[in-house]
């Protein structure tokens, strides 16, 4: 989608540090990492948020979830990780292209701030 920063990353119109890519999914390093490992896992299809996922997105979103453990393993996260999908204003979703933050290699806090 025009004017979507993550679509621009997916289309290689702007640079990013991509660590995983296939026909449906891309994972790249967050510009402002909140943990030693902080990736964004993103479907190549533009879906604005978790609130916009429809049955037609089942294959893409299911595929993405099966890739999480592989991407985590590639980052040496055998000790665990956190997957976060900020959705909407109260969760401070700033980029309106669904993305999963993969955070790891430090002890997380609960509850999150
Ligand atoms: P959220 O607040 O959940 O919408 O997260 C958006 C994330 O995208 C933030 O953690 C930003 O640091 C990150 N971000 C924004 N622009 C870029 C970019 N060009 N490359 C990598 N990460 C980005």
Backbone and ligand atoms as CSV (ligand in chain L), in Angstrom:
chain,resi,resn,atom,element,x,y,z
A,1,UNK,N,N,0.843,-1.197,0.000
A,1,UNK,CA,C,0.000,0.000,0.000
A,1,UNK,C,C,0.883,1.254,0.000
A,2,UNK,N,N,0.497,2.205,-0.813
A,2,UNK,CA,C,1.228,3.474,-0.920
A,2,UNK,C,C,1.267,4.145,0.464
A,3,UNK,N,N,2.389,4.742,0.775
A,3,UNK,CA,C,2.549,5.480,2.036
A,3,UNK,C,C,2.640,4.588,3.277
A,4,UNK,N,N,2.717,3.285,3.095
A,4,UNK,CA,C,2.928,2.395,4.249
A,4,UNK,C,C,4.413,2.078,4.343
A,5,UNK,N,N,5.012,2.430,5.485
A,5,UNK,CA,C,6.458,2.272,5.636
A,5,UNK,C,C,6.882,0.804,5.560
A,6,UNK,N,N,6.046,-0.099,6.094
A,6,UNK,CA,C,6.432,-1.512,6.045
A,6,UNK,C,C,6.246,-2.076,4.630
A,7,UNK,N,N,5.255,-1.593,3.891
A,7,UNK,CA,C,5.153,-2.002,2.474
A,7,UNK,C,C,6.395,-1.538,1.712
A,8,UNK,N,N,6.894,-0.350,2.063
A,8,UNK,CA,C,8.105,0.155,1.394
A,8,UNK,C,C,9.309,-0.724,1.725
A,9,UNK,N,N,9.383,-1.190,2.972
A,9,UNK,CA,C,10.467,-2.111,3.341
A,9,UNK,C,C,10.318,-3.422,2.563
A,10,UNK,N,N,9.093,-3.938,2.515
A,10,UNK,CA,C,8.828,-5.202,1.807
A,10,UNK,C,C,9.197,-5.071,0.327
A,11,UNK,N,N,8.909,-3.914,-0.257
A,11,UNK,CA,C,9.188,-3.697,-1.690
A,11,UNK,C,C,10.595,-3.197,-1.960
A,12,UNK,N,N,11.410,-3.121,-0.856
A,12,UNK,CA,C,12.819,-2.681,-0.961
A,12,UNK,C,C,12.934,-1.244,-1.481
A,13,UNK,N,N,11.924,-0.454,-1.187
A,13,UNK,CA,C,11.974,0.968,-1.575
A,13,UNK,C,C,12.740,1.777,-0.532
A,14,UNK,N,N,12.798,1.268,0.694
A,14,UNK,CA,C,13.641,1.885,1.714
A,14,UNK,C,C,14.453,0.775,2.378
A,15,UNK,N,N,15.647,1.120,2.889
A,15,UNK,CA,C,16.522,0.086,3.434
A,15,UNK,C,C,16.032,-0.449,4.778
A,16,UNK,N,N,16.394,-1.680,5.068
A,16,UNK,CA,C,16.116,-2.274,6.376
A,16,UNK,C,C,17.070,-3.445,6.543
A,17,UNK,N,N,17.161,-3.904,7.774
A,17,UNK,CA,C,18.059,-5.024,8.073
A,17,UNK,C,C,17.196,-6.295,8.133
A,18,UNK,N,N,17.003,-6.907,6.979
A,18,UNK,CA,C,16.132,-8.077,6.879
A,18,UNK,C,C,16.899,-9.323,7.329
A,19,UNK,N,N,16.289,-10.086,8.239
A,19,UNK,CA,C,16.942,-11.308,8.721
A,19,UNK,C,C,16.248,-12.568,8.198
A,20,UNK,N,N,15.025,-12.425,7.719
A,20,UNK,CA,C,14.297,-13.578,7.163
A,20,UNK,C,C,13.306,-13.070,6.124
A,21,UNK,N,N,13.188,-13.829,5.040
A,21,UNK,CA,C,12.200,-13.466,4.020
A,21,UNK,C,C,11.775,-14.706,3.258
A,22,UNK,N,N,10.478,-14.823,3.001
A,22,UNK,CA,C,9.980,-15.831,2.062
A,22,UNK,C,C,8.847,-15.190,1.258
A,23,UNK,N,N,8.057,-15.979,0.588
A,23,UNK,CA,C,7.044,-15.399,-0.305
A,23,UNK,C,C,5.897,-14.712,0.447
A,24,UNK,N,N,5.764,-15.013,1.742
A,24,UNK,CA,C,4.618,-14.460,2.492
A,24,UNK,C,C,4.996,-13.528,3.635
A,25,UNK,N,N,6.223,-13.644,4.093
A,25,UNK,CA,C,6.611,-13.023,5.366
A,25,UNK,C,C,7.990,-12.392,5.261
A,26,UNK,N,N,8.185,-11.298,5.999
A,26,UNK,CA,C,9.522,-10.738,6.134
A,26,UNK,C,C,9.755,-10.409,7.616
A,27,UNK,N,N,10.999,-10.546,8.056
A,27,UNK,CA,C,11.377,-10.162,9.420
A,27,UNK,C,C,12.620,-9.285,9.336
A,28,UNK,N,N,12.547,-8.145,10.005
A,28,UNK,CA,C,13.679,-7.201,9.961
A,28,UNK,C,C,13.883,-6.594,11.343
A,29,UNK,N,N,15.071,-6.023,11.545
A,29,UNK,CA,C,15.404,-5.468,12.861
A,29,UNK,C,C,14.675,-4.141,13.081
A,30,UNK,N,N,14.126,-3.981,14.295
A,30,UNK,CA,C,13.470,-2.724,14.658
A,30,UNK,C,C,14.516,-1.612,14.728
A,31,UNK,N,N,14.155,-0.437,14.231
A,31,UNK,CA,C,15.051,0.727,14.240
A,31,UNK,C,C,15.397,1.178,15.648
A,32,UNK,N,N,14.480,0.964,16.582
A,32,UNK,CA,C,14.695,1.394,17.971
A,32,UNK,C,C,14.537,0.187,18.881
A,33,UNK,N,N,15.568,-0.669,18.914
A,33,UNK,CA,C,15.432,-1.947,19.626
A,33,UNK,C,C,15.194,-1.764,21.124
A,34,UNK,N,N,14.254,-2.543,21.636
A,34,UNK,CA,C,13.916,-2.525,23.065
A,34,UNK,C,C,14.472,-3.750,23.789
A,35,UNK,N,N,15.282,-4.513,23.102
A,35,UNK,CA,C,15.918,-5.705,23.679
A,35,UNK,C,C,17.103,-6.042,22.780
A,36,UNK,N,N,18.057,-6.843,23.267
A,36,UNK,CA,C,19.206,-7.192,22.428
A,36,UNK,C,C,18.784,-7.779,21.073
A,37,UNK,N,N,17.713,-8.567,21.066
A,37,UNK,CA,C,17.107,-8.978,19.794
A,37,UNK,C,C,15.717,-8.351,19.743
A,38,UNK,N,N,15.469,-7.562,18.712
A,38,UNK,CA,C,14.142,-6.950,18.528
A,38,UNK,C,C,13.855,-6.922,17.029
A,39,UNK,N,N,13.054,-7.891,16.596
A,39,UNK,CA,C,12.677,-7.990,15.189
A,39,UNK,C,C,11.209,-7.638,15.033
A,40,UNK,N,N,10.850,-7.264,13.826
A,40,UNK,CA,C,9.444,-7.107,13.453
A,40,UNK,C,C,9.143,-8.163,12.404
A,41,UNK,N,N,8.146,-8.984,12.686
A,41,UNK,CA,C,7.738,-10.037,11.750
A,41,UNK,C,C,6.437,-9.571,11.110
A,42,UNK,N,N,6.433,-9.526,9.786
A,42,UNK,CA,C,5.389,-8.805,9.058
A,42,UNK,C,C,4.906,-9.643,7.874
A,43,UNK,N,N,3.595,-9.728,7.666
A,43,UNK,CA,C,3.135,-10.380,6.432
A,43,UNK,C,C,3.350,-9.442,5.244
A,44,UNK,N,N,3.650,-9.998,4.088
A,44,UNK,CA,C,3.846,-9.143,2.911
A,44,UNK,C,C,2.530,-8.519,2.449
A,45,UNK,N,N,1.429,-9.195,2.713
A,45,UNK,CA,C,0.117,-8.618,2.429
A,45,UNK,C,C,-0.133,-7.468,3.389
A,46,UNK,N,N,-0.646,-6.347,2.864
A,46,UNK,CA,C,-0.956,-5.229,3.758
A,46,UNK,C,C,-2.260,-5.508,4.504
A,47,UNK,N,N,-2.126,-5.708,5.809
A,47,UNK,CA,C,-3.276,-5.839,6.716
A,47,UNK,C,C,-3.020,-4.808,7.804
A,48,UNK,N,N,-3.986,-3.938,8.084
A,48,UNK,CA,C,-3.701,-2.789,8.952
A,48,UNK,C,C,-3.404,-3.190,10.391
A,49,UNK,N,N,-4.142,-4.155,10.925
A,49,UNK,CA,C,-3.939,-4.536,12.326
A,49,UNK,C,C,-4.601,-5.889,12.570
A,50,UNK,N,N,-4.445,-6.376,13.786
A,50,UNK,CA,C,-5.090,-7.640,14.160
A,50,UNK,C,C,-6.614,-7.525,14.011
A,51,UNK,N,N,-7.138,-6.319,14.179
A,51,UNK,CA,C,-8.580,-6.096,14.029
A,51,UNK,C,C,-9.055,-6.215,12.582
A,52,UNK,N,N,-8.120,-6.277,11.661
A,52,UNK,CA,C,-8.472,-6.330,10.236
A,52,UNK,C,C,-8.194,-7.699,9.615
A,53,UNK,N,N,-7.794,-8.657,10.432
A,53,UNK,CA,C,-7.528,-10.002,9.903
A,53,UNK,C,C,-8.849,-10.691,9.586
A,54,UNK,N,N,-8.939,-11.217,8.375
A,54,UNK,CA,C,-10.165,-11.861,7.890
A,54,UNK,C,C,-9.864,-13.314,7.527
A,55,UNK,N,N,-10.911,-14.129,7.355
A,55,UNK,CA,C,-10.687,-15.523,6.958
A,55,UNK,C,C,-9.798,-15.671,5.717
A,56,UNK,N,N,-9.856,-14.707,4.795
A,56,UNK,CA,C,-9.012,-14.803,3.586
A,56,UNK,C,C,-7.520,-14.709,3.928
A,57,UNK,N,N,-7.200,-14.218,5.120
A,57,UNK,CA,C,-5.802,-14.057,5.540
A,57,UNK,C,C,-5.268,-15.268,6.303
A,58,UNK,N,N,-6.121,-16.288,6.420
A,58,UNK,CA,C,-5.768,-17.449,7.242
A,58,UNK,C,C,-4.426,-18.072,6.835
A,59,UNK,N,N,-4.235,-18.283,5.542
A,59,UNK,CA,C,-3.012,-18.959,5.092
A,59,UNK,C,C,-1.775,-18.114,5.418
A,60,UNK,N,N,-1.874,-16.822,5.122
A,60,UNK,CA,C,-0.731,-15.932,5.384
A,60,UNK,C,C,-0.424,-15.853,6.870
A,61,UNK,N,N,-1.459,-15.629,7.684
A,61,UNK,CA,C,-1.213,-15.440,9.112
A,61,UNK,C,C,-0.814,-16.760,9.779
A,62,UNK,N,N,-1.402,-17.850,9.326
A,62,UNK,CA,C,-1.004,-19.157,9.856
A,62,UNK,C,C,0.442,-19.463,9.501
A,63,UNK,N,N,0.799,-19.145,8.270
A,63,UNK,CA,C,2.180,-19.354,7.813
A,63,UNK,C,C,3.148,-18.540,8.673
A,64,UNK,N,N,2.783,-17.273,8.887
A,64,UNK,CA,C,3.645,-16.394,9.698
A,64,UNK,C,C,3.888,-17.026,11.072
A,65,UNK,N,N,2.826,-17.522,11.689
A,65,UNK,CA,C,2.992,-18.077,13.040
A,65,UNK,C,C,3.870,-19.317,13.045
A,66,UNK,N,N,3.823,-20.097,11.962
A,66,UNK,CA,C,4.700,-21.275,11.925
A,66,UNK,C,C,6.163,-20.869,11.757
A,67,UNK,N,N,6.414,-19.654,11.258
A,67,UNK,CA,C,7.787,-19.201,11.023
A,67,UNK,C,C,8.431,-18.604,12.264
A,68,UNK,N,N,7.604,-18.242,13.268
A,68,UNK,CA,C,8.149,-17.552,14.441
A,68,UNK,C,C,9.260,-18.370,15.101
A,69,UNK,N,N,9.026,-19.650,15.311
A,69,UNK,CA,C,10.029,-20.461,16.017
A,69,UNK,C,C,11.322,-20.576,15.207
A,70,UNK,N,N,11.208,-20.603,13.896
A,70,UNK,CA,C,12.413,-20.673,13.052
A,70,UNK,C,C,13.206,-19.367,13.133
A,71,UNK,N,N,12.471,-18.261,13.089
A,71,UNK,CA,C,13.144,-16.957,13.162
A,71,UNK,C,C,13.783,-16.800,14.542
A,72,UNK,N,N,13.055,-17.211,15.590
A,72,UNK,CA,C,13.609,-17.141,16.949
A,72,UNK,C,C,14.865,-18.008,17.060
A,73,UNK,N,N,14.826,-19.194,16.493
A,73,UNK,CA,C,15.997,-20.085,16.561
A,73,UNK,C,C,17.187,-19.465,15.837
A,74,UNK,N,N,16.921,-18.768,14.742
A,74,UNK,CA,C,18.021,-18.144,13.988
A,74,UNK,C,C,18.679,-17.026,14.784
A,75,UNK,N,N,17.971,-16.516,15.812
A,75,UNK,CA,C,18.505,-15.431,16.650
A,75,UNK,C,C,18.988,-15.960,18.002
A,76,UNK,N,N,19.102,-17.280,18.123
A,76,UNK,CA,C,19.590,-17.912,19.362
A,76,UNK,C,C,18.727,-17.548,20.569
A,77,UNK,N,N,17.434,-17.744,20.421
A,77,UNK,CA,C,16.511,-17.402,21.505
A,77,UNK,C,C,15.970,-18.654,22.195
A,78,UNK,N,N,16.835,-19.651,22.357
A,78,UNK,CA,C,16.396,-20.912,22.959
A,78,UNK,C,C,15.897,-20.712,24.386
A,79,UNK,N,N,16.327,-19.637,25.037
A,79,UNK,CA,C,15.907,-19.387,26.426
A,79,UNK,C,C,14.537,-18.723,26.521
A,80,UNK,N,N,13.975,-18.367,25.383
A,80,UNK,CA,C,12.645,-17.766,25.376
A,80,UNK,C,C,12.621,-16.422,24.680
A,81,UNK,N,N,11.433,-15.956,24.439
A,81,UNK,CA,C,11.245,-14.669,23.758
A,81,UNK,C,C,9.819,-14.211,23.997
A,82,UNK,N,N,9.571,-12.971,23.655
A,82,UNK,CA,C,8.206,-12.426,23.733
A,82,UNK,C,C,7.770,-11.983,22.348
A,83,UNK,N,N,6.509,-12.302,22.002
A,83,UNK,CA,C,5.923,-11.886,20.734
A,83,UNK,C,C,4.780,-10.928,21.063
A,84,UNK,N,N,4.843,-9.724,20.515
A,84,UNK,CA,C,3.885,-8.673,20.863
A,84,UNK,C,C,3.252,-8.123,19.591
A,85,UNK,N,N,1.941,-7.971,19.610
A,85,UNK,CA,C,1.236,-7.373,18.474
A,85,UNK,C,C,0.404,-6.203,18.999
A,86,UNK,N,N,0.998,-5.031,19.035
A,86,UNK,CA,C,0.272,-3.846,19.491
A,86,UNK,C,C,-0.874,-3.570,18.522
A,87,UNK,N,N,-2.067,-3.388,19.078
A,87,UNK,CA,C,-3.262,-3.223,18.242
A,87,UNK,C,C,-4.071,-2.033,18.714
A,88,UNK,N,N,-4.114,-1.001,17.874
A,88,UNK,CA,C,-4.940,0.159,18.175
A,88,UNK,C,C,-4.250,1.177,19.072
A,89,UNK,N,N,-4.989,2.227,19.344
A,89,UNK,CA,C,-4.441,3.408,20.033
A,89,UNK,C,C,-3.930,3.120,21.431
A,90,UNK,N,N,-4.746,2.429,22.254
A,90,UNK,CA,C,-4.339,2.205,23.642
A,90,UNK,C,C,-3.079,1.362,23.736
A,91,UNK,N,N,-2.848,0.533,22.743
A,91,UNK,CA,C,-1.638,-0.306,22.742
A,91,UNK,C,C,-0.462,0.403,22.079
A,92,UNK,N,N,-0.696,1.630,21.618
A,92,UNK,CA,C,0.342,2.450,20.982
A,92,UNK,C,C,0.833,1.858,19.660
A,93,UNK,N,N,-0.101,1.295,18.892
A,93,UNK,CA,C,0.277,0.854,17.539
A,93,UNK,C,C,0.541,2.099,16.696
A,94,UNK,N,N,1.754,2.226,16.204
A,94,UNK,CA,C,2.115,3.422,15.426
A,94,UNK,C,C,2.157,3.146,13.930
A,95,UNK,N,N,2.460,1.922,13.539
A,95,UNK,CA,C,2.526,1.581,12.115
A,95,UNK,C,C,1.319,0.721,11.781
A,96,UNK,N,N,0.524,1.195,10.833
A,96,UNK,CA,C,-0.753,0.528,10.522
A,96,UNK,C,C,-0.578,-0.554,9.453
A,97,UNK,N,N,0.382,-1.423,9.707
A,97,UNK,CA,C,0.588,-2.648,8.926
A,97,UNK,C,C,0.927,-3.692,9.979
A,98,UNK,N,N,0.068,-4.679,10.113
A,98,UNK,CA,C,0.207,-5.629,11.223
A,98,UNK,C,C,1.644,-6.151,11.323
A,99,UNK,N,N,2.136,-6.191,12.568
A,99,UNK,CA,C,3.510,-6.651,12.800
A,99,UNK,C,C,3.599,-7.249,14.190
A,100,UNK,N,N,4.479,-8.216,14.312
A,100,UNK,CA,C,4.722,-8.884,15.584
A,100,UNK,C,C,6.140,-8.539,16.022
A,101,UNK,N,N,6.244,-7.906,17.176
A,101,UNK,CA,C,7.565,-7.638,17.751
A,101,UNK,C,C,8.076,-8.946,18.351
A,102,UNK,N,N,9.257,-9.365,17.945
A,102,UNK,CA,C,9.918,-10.524,18.552
A,102,UNK,C,C,11.077,-9.980,19.387
A,103,UNK,N,N,10.924,-10.120,20.708
A,103,UNK,CA,C,11.901,-9.531,21.633
A,103,UNK,C,C,12.585,-10.635,22.407
A,104,UNK,N,N,13.893,-10.531,22.552
A,104,UNK,CA,C,14.578,-11.572,23.288
A,104,UNK,C,C,15.982,-11.224,23.695
A,105,UNK,N,N,16.566,-12.180,24.402
A,105,UNK,CA,C,17.917,-12.135,24.972
A,105,UNK,C,C,18.035,-11.174,26.145
A,106,UNK,N,N,16.900,-10.932,26.792
A,106,UNK,CA,C,16.922,-10.316,28.124
A,106,UNK,C,C,15.681,-10.808,28.873
A,107,UNK,N,N,15.721,-10.692,30.216
A,107,UNK,CA,C,14.563,-11.103,31.017
A,107,UNK,C,C,13.464,-10.057,30.872
A,108,UNK,N,N,12.267,-10.509,30.490
A,108,UNK,CA,C,11.150,-9.588,30.286
A,108,UNK,C,C,10.473,-9.273,31.623
A,109,UNK,N,N,9.711,-8.205,31.636
A,109,UNK,CA,C,8.924,-7.821,32.814
A,109,UNK,C,C,7.470,-8.237,32.592
A,110,UNK,N,N,6.778,-8.541,33.679
A,110,UNK,CA,C,5.336,-8.788,33.602
A,110,UNK,C,C,4.687,-8.240,34.858
A,111,UNK,N,N,3.602,-7.439,34.789
A,111,UNK,CA,C,2.961,-7.031,33.549
A,111,UNK,C,C,3.790,-6.009,32.797
A,112,UNK,N,N,3.608,-5.927,31.468
A,112,UNK,CA,C,4.352,-4.939,30.689
A,112,UNK,C,C,3.832,-3.543,31.025
A,113,UNK,N,N,4.609,-2.538,30.764
A,113,UNK,CA,C,4.212,-1.162,31.071
A,113,UNK,C,C,3.162,-0.636,30.124
L,1,LIG,P1,P,4.234,-0.283,16.971
L,1,LIG,O1,O,4.381,0.833,17.970
L,1,LIG,O2,O,3.824,-1.575,17.584
L,1,LIG,O3,O,3.380,0.129,15.809
L,1,LIG,O4,O,5.694,-0.545,16.428
L,1,LIG,C1,C,6.233,0.026,15.294
L,1,LIG,C2,C,7.705,-0.260,15.339
L,1,LIG,O5,O,8.239,0.005,14.063
L,1,LIG,C3,C,8.488,0.591,16.343
L,1,LIG,O6,O,9.126,-0.262,17.284
L,1,LIG,C4,C,9.489,1.336,15.473
L,1,LIG,O7,O,10.740,1.460,16.089
L,1,LIG,C5,C,9.550,0.450,14.245
L,1,LIG,N1,N,9.932,1.083,13.000
L,1,LIG,C6,C,9.380,2.193,12.447
L,1,LIG,N2,N,9.957,2.456,11.256
L,1,LIG,C7,C,10.894,1.502,11.050
L,1,LIG,C8,C,11.820,1.219,10.007
L,1,LIG,N3,N,11.908,1.988,8.916
L,1,LIG,N4,N,12.626,0.136,10.142
L,1,LIG,C9,C,12.544,-0.655,11.245
L,1,LIG,N5,N,11.692,-0.441,12.246
L,1,LIG,C10,C,10.877,0.619,12.170
